[in-house]
Amino acid sequence: MWKNVPAMELYEGLISRRSIRRYTGKKIDEEKIEAILKAGMYAPSARNRRPWHFIVIDDRKVMSRIMEMHPYASMLSEASHAIVVCGDQKLENGPGYYKLDCSAASQNILLAAHSLGLGAVWLGVEPRQERIEGISKLMGLPPHIIPLSIISLGIPVKIPVEIPDRYEPEKIRRNRW
Ligand SMILES: Cc1cc2nc3c(=O)[nH]c(=O)nc-3n(C[C@H](O)[C@H](O)[C@H](O)COP(=O)(O)O)c2cc1C
């Protein structure tokens, strides 16, 4: 799978990842989507419960419905795919753990997309109740499946090269507060 795709060094990749909201409109190969989903499934999770499900969206009508209900999702009009990352309350380690586990999966998805030269951005669903309800209804989710994030994916118009300075040493303490 995707053997010929060069992978960047991991540390360089996680520092240079940025949210990408402009896409060419071309389609991402399905083998890359599969590689991205696989990366999501390799995220850490409490007691390795892996309480996640991924809904891959490539239907423009469904993208439009999401844009109608989500105030910050206009980039989906150019996106190739979107992935709704959902938590499973029957699989999680205890109440609320799915939020942590699915956040880790969402971040892995963003980093995997970046490593493949693709553009991605996390669209927040949790913790906003109206978005959780809207997406649950639209996706036909059973009651124990809760949408946590939507990852918008596309072939980037451009990849930003400038890396912002986010190193904040004043946020680091040693041994106690
Ligand atoms: C929980 C969460 C919710 C977010 N929701 C949105 C969103 O709804 N729409 C959007 O365009 N970006 C969203 N973002 C992306 C952030 O705006 C972005 O990560 C942040 O500005 C830092 O920029 P960077 O990702 O380029 O480093 C979200 C990110 C997180 C982690």
The ligand as an SDF file (V2000), in Angstrom:
LIG
                    3D

 31 33  0  0  0  0  0  0  0  0999 V2000
  -11.1480   20.8210   18.4680 C   0  0  0  0  0  0  0  0  0  0  0  0
  -10.8350   21.6080   17.2150 C   0  0  0  0  0  0  0  0  0  0  0  0
  -11.8700   22.1780   16.4990 C   0  0  0  0  0  0  0  0  0  0  0  0
  -11.6070   22.8870   15.3120 C   0  0  0  0  0  0  0  0  0  0  0  0
  -12.6610   23.3470   14.5740 N   0  0  0  0  0  0  0  0  0  0  0  0
  -12.4120   23.9480   13.3950 C   0  0  0  0  0  0  0  0  0  0  0  0
  -13.4950   24.2990   12.5490 C   0  0  0  0  0  0  0  0  0  0  0  0
  -14.6570   24.0620   12.8560 O   0  0  0  0  0  0  0  0  0  0  0  0
  -13.2120   24.8940   11.3570 N   0  0  0  0  0  0  0  0  0  0  0  0
  -11.9200   25.1530   10.9790 C   0  0  0  0  0  0  0  0  0  0  0  0
  -11.7330   25.7120    9.8850 O   0  0  0  0  0  0  0  0  0  0  0  0
  -10.8660   24.8210   11.7550 N   0  0  0  0  0  0  0  0  0  0  0  0
  -11.0790   24.2020   12.9440 C   0  0  0  0  0  0  0  0  0  0  0  0
  -10.0240   23.7810   13.7070 N   0  0  0  0  0  0  0  0  0  0  0  0
   -8.6280   24.0300   13.2700 C   0  0  0  0  0  0  0  0  0  0  0  0
   -7.9630   25.1290   14.1050 C   0  0  0  0  0  0  0  0  0  0  0  0
   -8.5090   26.3800   13.7680 O   0  0  0  0  0  0  0  0  0  0  0  0
   -6.4450   25.0900   13.8580 C   0  0  0  0  0  0  0  0  0  0  0  0
   -5.9360   23.8270   14.2300 O   0  0  0  0  0  0  0  0  0  0  0  0
   -5.7100   26.1720   14.6400 C   0  0  0  0  0  0  0  0  0  0  0  0
   -6.0720   27.4630   14.1740 O   0  0  0  0  0  0  0  0  0  0  0  0
   -4.1950   26.0360   14.5270 C   0  0  0  0  0  0  0  0  0  0  0  0
   -3.7840   26.0940   13.1790 O   0  0  0  0  0  0  0  0  0  0  0  0
   -2.9860   24.8980   12.5000 P   0  0  0  0  0  0  0  0  0  0  0  0
   -3.8680   23.6770   12.5240 O   0  0  0  0  0  0  0  0  0  0  0  0
   -2.7160   25.3870   11.0990 O   0  0  0  0  0  0  0  0  0  0  0  0
   -1.7190   24.6420   13.2710 O   0  0  0  0  0  0  0  0  0  0  0  0
  -10.2600   23.0670   14.8790 C   0  0  0  0  0  0  0  0  0  0  0  0
   -9.2310   22.4660   15.6110 C   0  0  0  0  0  0  0  0  0  0  0  0
   -9.5080   21.7270   16.7530 C   0  0  0  0  0  0  0  0  0  0  0  0
   -8.3700   21.0350   17.4770 C   0  0  0  0  0  0  0  0  0  0  0  0
  1  2  1  0
  2  3  1  0
  2 30  2  0
  3  4  2  0
  4  5  1  0
  4 28  1  0
  5  6  2  0
  6  7  1  0
  6 13  1  0
  7  8  2  0
  7  9  1  0
  9 10  1  0
 10 11  2  0
 10 12  1  0
 12 13  2  0
 13 14  1  0
 14 15  1  0
 14 28  1  0
 15 16  1  0
 16 17  1  0
 16 18  1  0
 18 19  1  0
 18 20  1  0
 20 21  1  0
 20 22  1  0
 22 23  1  0
 23 24  1  0
 24 25  2  0
 24 26  1  0
 24 27  1  0
 28 29  2  0
 29 30  1  0
 30 31  1  0
M  END
$$$$
